[in-house]
């Protein structure tokens, strides 16, 4: 997916200005592709659009979907997302991933 299509997807969700449903999240993930899911998650959580009930699955799904999660978001951001979701974070460091 091109950056422009990614931005269209994110902007459409931001413009709705209401929390996402599981169906909304799954559709957005399918549109943006695995390696962009962490960025999508970060933008939508920053906007307050990922409800608490959806957050644990979204965080673990974003981590798993990214080819190199630590190259997609900083380790500190991942730790924050996992903590906000009430999950124990994977062992992450501040350096780039080894994969």
N, C-alpha and C positions, 0 to 999 in steps of 0.2 A: 504494500500500500504506500502510496506517495504521502509526503508530509502534508500536502494540501488536503487530501482525503481524510487523513488523521485529524487535521484541524477542523474540518467540516463536521466530523463525527463528534468531537469534543464540544465544539461550539453549539451544536444542536442539543446536546445534553445539558450544557450550561444554560442555554436560553430557556429551557423548560422550567428551570428553577424549582424543582421538586425532587425529593429523594428517589433514587433509582429502585426499581423492582429487580428481582432476580432475572426476569426476562429481559429487562432493559440492559442489565450488566452483561448477560450472556450474548446478546445481540451486538453490543459494543465491542466485546472481546473478539467475537468472530469477525467483525469489520476491520479492526485495527491490526490484528495479527499478534502472535505470541510475544515477539520481542518488544512490542510497544505497549504491552499491557501494564508493566510497572509505571510507565509515564502516565498512562491513562488513569491508573489507580491514584497516583500522587495528585494529579490535577483535580480529579473528582472528589477526593477526600479533602483537599484544601478548600474546595468550594462547599463542603458540607453536604454533598449529595449522596454519599454512601452511608446508608443507615447502619446502626450497630449490628442488626441481625444479619446483614449481608457482608459486613467487614471481614470476619474470619475466613470465609470462603474466598472472598476476593483477594485477600492478602496472600493466602497460601496458593491460590490459583495463579496470581501474578508472579510469584516467586518461581513456581514450577514451569510456567509458560515461557519465561525469558531464557534465551539461550545462555546468557551470562548475566545473571541478575545484578551482580555487583558492578557491572559495567553500565547498567541501565539506571540504577539509583545508587546514591552513596550508602555505605554501610549504616551510617547514623540514621538515615531516613528509613531504611529497612527495619532497624531496631525500633524506631518510633511506630511504624505501621504495625509490626507484630505486637508491640506492647498495647497499642490502642485497640487491637483486635482481641486482647486478652490471651495471646499465644506466646509461647516461649520461642524466641527467635532462633533460627539456625545459627551456627557458629559463624559469625561474619566479622571481618576485620576491615580496617579502613583502606587497605590496599586493593589493587585490582584483583579480579578473580583469576584463578589459576587455570580455568578451562579455556 
